[in-house]
């Protein structure tokens, strides 16, 4: 997704935007998984509960990793955004 054209400067680079969007989507998914787990528990389906919990844990781990990448991108140490002398 392009956020700027010509001489217009957008406050976020494409890479920053991508990481922020991914983090938002993962966070929303984690909330949804909590509801899915409750639904599976109410349906007395331990197999579904176990799978939803495993997916939740995997997304949580990926979310934490994505946050670290975003911090590096915003800090200029990843993604070619580092500006010397800034």
C-alpha positions in Angstrom: 0.0 0.0 0.0 1.4 3.4 -1.0 0.9 6.1 1.6 2.5 9.0 -0.1 2.9 10.4 -3.6 5.2 13.1 -5.1 6.6 15.4 -2.5 3.9 14.6 0.1 5.4 12.9 3.2 3.3 10.4 5.0 4.1 10.0 8.7 4.4 6.2 8.2 6.5 4.2 5.8 4.8 1.3 4.0 6.8 -1.1 6.3 5.7 0.7 9.5 2.1 0.6 8.3 2.3 -3.1 7.4 3.6 -4.0 10.9 1.0 -1.9 12.6 -1.7 -3.5 10.5 -0.5 -7.0 11.2 -0.3 -6.3 15.0 -3.9 -4.9 14.9 -5.1 -8.0 13.0 -3.4 -10.4 15.4 -4.7 -8.6 18.4 -8.3 -8.7 17.1 -7.8 -12.4 16.3 -6.8 -13.1 19.9 -10.0 -11.5 21.1 -12.0 -13.7 18.7 -10.2 -16.8 19.7 -11.2 -16.2 23.3 -14.9 -16.3 22.2 -14.2 -19.4 20.1 -12.7 -21.2 23.1 -15.8 -20.3 25.2 -18.1 -21.6 22.4 -16.1 -24.8 22.1 -16.2 -25.3 25.9 -20.0 -24.7 25.9 -20.3 -27.2 23.1 -18.4 -29.7 25.2 -15.7 -30.2 22.5 -12.3 -30.5 24.1 -10.6 -31.2 20.8 -11.8 -27.8 19.5 -10.9 -26.1 22.7 -7.4 -27.5 22.4 -7.0 -26.4 18.8 -8.3 -22.9 19.5 -6.0 -22.6 22.4 -3.0 -23.7 20.4 -3.8 -21.3 17.6 -4.2 -18.5 20.2 -0.8 -19.3 21.6 0.8 -19.3 18.2 -0.7 -16.0 17.3 0.3 -14.5 20.6 3.9 -15.6 20.0 3.8 -14.1 16.5 2.3 -10.9 17.9 5.1 -10.5 20.4 7.7 -11.1 17.6 5.9 -8.5 15.4 6.0 -5.9 18.1 9.8 -6.4 18.4 10.1 -5.9 14.6 8.0 -2.8 14.7 10.1 -1.3 17.5 13.2 -1.9 15.4 11.6 -0.4 12.2 10.4 2.6 14.2 13.8 3.0 15.8 15.5 3.0 12.4 17.5 -0.2 13.0 15.5 -2.4 10.6 14.1 -1.7 7.1 16.5 0.8 5.8 14.9 3.8 7.5 17.9 4.7 9.6 19.0 8.2 9.0 22.6 9.1 9.8 22.9 12.3 11.9 19.3 12.3 13.0 
